[in-house]
């Protein structure tokens, strides 16, 4: 059974930084694309960033230049570095094995002054 466990969420001030982590089962980590998604209150879940097994990355326009997705195959972990956060980044952040039904439980990020 594949498991994804997010961590690193919390309260951060506008303009601040946060790093989210997603630990995965090692058996498929090296051969799948991973993604970070988020769901803000009252909104649909949206894609934030993806990273392929070859380290090709994509970003939503709203986070481009501020967020960085990366992966550490040795640690079976994918990260989302969030810089210069804004109020509108407040959401529950989920990691997912792209094109699968495997999701983490989510970690909440609240941007507030």
Secondary structure, DSSP 8 states (H G I E B T S, - for coil): ---EEEE--EEE-TT--EEEEEEE-HHHHTTS-EEEEEE-TTS--EEEEEE-TT--EEE-TTTTTTEEEEEEGGGTEEEEEE-S--GGG-EEEEEEETTSS-B---EEEEE--
